[in-house]
Amino acid sequence: MNDRRRFAAFGGGLVVLFGAALGLGALLGTPAEPASATTSDRPAGLEDSRSGYTLTDLTAPAEPNQPGALRFRITGPQGTVSRYDSLHEKDLHLIVVRSDTTNYRHMHPQLNADGTWSIDWKWAEPGTYRVFTDFSPTGGPGELVLSRTVNVAGKTADTPLPPASKTALVDGYQVTLTGDLSTAGSELKFTVTRDGRSVNDLQPYLGAYGHLVALRANDLAYLHVHPEGEVGSTVPGPDIAFHAQAPSTGEYRLYLDFQHGGTVHTAEFTNETSTAASMPDAPAQHGGGH
């Protein structure tokens, strides 16, 4: 059994707890890793607690196509966290993806007065999902990524990981990737075109021309990706560049969010890492990202 299927099997065995207080079949988010496995040198996103902060009280609809809310809290050394430092114009980024890397969503929930985050939610398909929270608590250690897994009832089968590719098509746009992830550090450049023409008027989205999330395919470890350039100091396309360093070799899934024509589009890639540094062949004018 490969690692991705082991992850899915683990999630399929989670105990579902129904929350009557929500008035719907809510299920409890299960910790991403046992407490004994939590160490400060683990890749981001593989644990529900780090540096004294914990993702807790996660509830969501229990079945596909069941309307409800996804809710959770972040607790810290002083209790429930209610103050956050802004990251790309938001106090918290919510990333949700199924264990086979499909059904990716990047959302921004609302912080309620009691410190609970919530957002209207409906699952499209059954399966095991990992729910990531990316945030920086005020007075805390800086940016943190915590996650828990959620099991959504129903029969499901893993979607095979798409083969590695340098080109993605989304909503009539073609996005081309130059460079590869590397354990030595690398630059990833994405070039956006439409109908064979460069898109030179990308619109700022959350204070940047692009946002990039990278997830290790076998376990969904979350890779911090650093942008190059900022809105106002760089041209708005067609190139968007990021600097990244993969924690290990292997296959990764890349999710690039960019905005054009008033709509946010997500281009997805499978990328294989190497141990050598990877840089594009020619310099580019860069945008920023998450």
N, C-alpha and C positions, 0 to 999 in steps of 0.2 A: 504493500500500500504506500503510495507516495505521500509526501508531506502535506500537500494541499488536501488530499482525501482524509488524511489523519486529522487535520484541523476540522474538516467538515464533520467527520464522525464524532469527534469530541464535542462539537457544538450540538450535534443531533442528540447527544445523550444528556444534555443539560436538563435539569428539572425546571419545568415551567410553573410559576406561581401566579395565580390569577388574582388581580387586585380589585376587589369589590369597591374600594373607595373611588375608583375612576369611573365606575359604571360601565366598564367594558372589560374584555378579557385581556388585561394587561399582563406582561410578563416581566420578570425581574432580570435586569442585565447581570450577567455572570462575569466575575472578575476575569480579566484577560489572562492572568497568570496566577498560580498559587503564590501566597505571600512569601514562602521560602525561596521562590525563584526570583524575587525582586531584588535587583542589585543596581547600583548607580551606573554600571558600565554596560548595561543592556541597551540594545538599539531602542530608540523611542517608539512608543505606541504598543509595547508588548506587556504592559502592566497597568493596573488600575490605581496604583499608588507610587509616588516618587517624591523625594525631598520633603516629606511631611504632608503632602497634598494627596487627596483621594477623590476619585470619581465614584459617586455613590447614589443610591436610591434611583437607579435607572429603570423606568417603566415605559412600555410602548404597547401598541396594539399587538395581539397575539396571533392574528391571522392576516393573510393578504387581503387587500381591498376592504379592510375594516377601518373606517375613519376613527381617529382619536388623536392623542397627543403623545409625543415623546418628551419625557421629563427626566431631569436628573439634577443633582447638586454637586458642587465641589466643596470639599471640606479641607481645612488647613489646621495649623497649630492652634489657632484661636477659635476654631469652630467653622461654621458655614462661611464661605468666602462670598462677599458681596461687592468687593471693589476690585477692578481689573485695570491693567494698563492696556491701552489700545494697541492691537496688532493689525496693521493694514486696515485701519478705520473701523475695526470691530473689536469688541471685548472678548469674543470667543468665536472660533471657527469650528463648526460641526462637520466632520467627514464621516460618511457611512458607506460601507462597501460590503458585498457578500463575500464569503470565504473563497469563492473561485474568481475573485477580482471583478465581477460584474456588478451592475446596479450601483455604480458610484454616484454619490451625491455630496455636494458641498453647500451647506446651508448655514444660516445665522439665526439661532433661536433668541427668544426674548428673556431677559432677566427679570424675574418678579421680585416684589418687595421682600419676600421671605428668603431670597437667595436661591430659589429654584429656577432653573432654566427650563423653558418649554417651547414647543413648536408644534403646529398642526402636522399630523403625520399619517401616512398610509403606505404600507408595504406593497410593492408591485408583485412580488413573487415570494414563495416560501424559501426557507433556507436559513443558514447560520450567517449572521452579520456581525461585523466588528464596528463599533461606534467609537470614533475618536473625538476627543475634545482637545483643541489646540489653543492655549491661552497663556497669559502672563499675569499672575496675581499681584496686586499692588503690595509692595514691600516683600515680595517673595524672591525666589532664586532666579527669576527670568522666565523665558518661554518654557512651557511644559506641554507634553502630549501624553494624555492618559486615555485608556480605552477599556471597554468591557464588551463581551460578546452577547448577542441576543439571538434566540432561536425562534423563528417564525414558522408556525405549524403548516404542514402540508407536504405532499410528496415532491421531491426535487431531485435533480441530478446535476452534477458539476458540469459547467460549460468548459470545454478544453481551453487552455490558455492560448490565445492567438499567437502565431509565430512572430518572431522579431521582425520589425519593419521600420523603415525610415520615413514612411508616408502614412498619413491618416486622413480620411475623408469625413467631414462632418458638416451637415447642413449646407452643402454646396461649396464649402471651403476645402482647400487642400493645404495641409500643414506638413512641412518637411523638416525632419530632425537631422541636424549635423552634430556629430560627436556621440560618445557613449559614456554611460556611467563607468566609474573606475574607483577602485579602492584607494588609488593614489590621489584622487581628486580630478575633476574634469569640468569643462564648460559644455553645456548643452545649449544649442541654438536652434530655435524653431522659426521657420519662415512661413508666413501666412499668405496664400494667394487665393484668388477667386476668378473663375473663368479665364485662367491663364495669366492674370494680371496681379501684380503685387498689391497687397492691401496696405496702403500707407497712411490710413486714417483710423487706426485702432483707437478705441475709446477707453479712458481710464476705468478700471473696475477695481473697487476697493483700494484706490490710490496707486494702482499699477497698471501696466499694459498687459500683464499676464500673471497668472498664479499657477504654480506647479506643485503637485503632490506626487511623490514616488513611493510605491509600496513594494516590498520584497514579496515575490509571488508565492513562495512556499509557506509563509507564515504571516504576511501582511505587516511586517515591521515597517514603521513609518520613518521615512527619510527626510530630514530637514534639508530644504533646498534654498539656497541663498540667491537673491536676484542681483543682477548687474545693472546699474543705472536707475534713475527715478523719473517719474512723470515730471515734465517741465525742463529736464536737462537732457533728454534724449528724444529722438524722433519716434512718432507713434507707428512703428512698423516699417517694413514687413517683418523685421527680425525681433525676436524676444529671446533674451539670453539669461542663463542661470548658472551658478556654480554649485556643484554637488560633490559629495564624497560618499560612496557606498560603503556600508559597514562590512560587506562580504561580497564575494563573487556570486554569480547566479543570475536568475531572471528577475526582472523588476517590471512593474506596470507603472507607466507614467500617465498622469492626467493633467492636461494643460487647459486651464480656463482662460478665455479671452473674450472681450466684448467688441462687437461691431454691429452697426445698425440698430443699436439699442437693445440687443439680445446677447446674453452670455452663451458661448458655445464651448463644448468640452471635447478636445481631441485626445484620443487614447492611443498609447503605444506600448508594445512589449520591447524591452531593451535588455541585452545581455551585458554584464559587466566584465571588465578586464582588470588586470593588476597594474597596467600602465596608464599614465596620465593621458587624457584625451582632450584635444583642443581642436576647434574648427580650423579648416585650412586657411581661412582669410579672416581678417578682423571685420567686425560688424558693429552697427550702431544698435545699442541695446535698449530694451525696455525692462521694467521691473516685475517682480512677482512674489508670490507667497512661498 
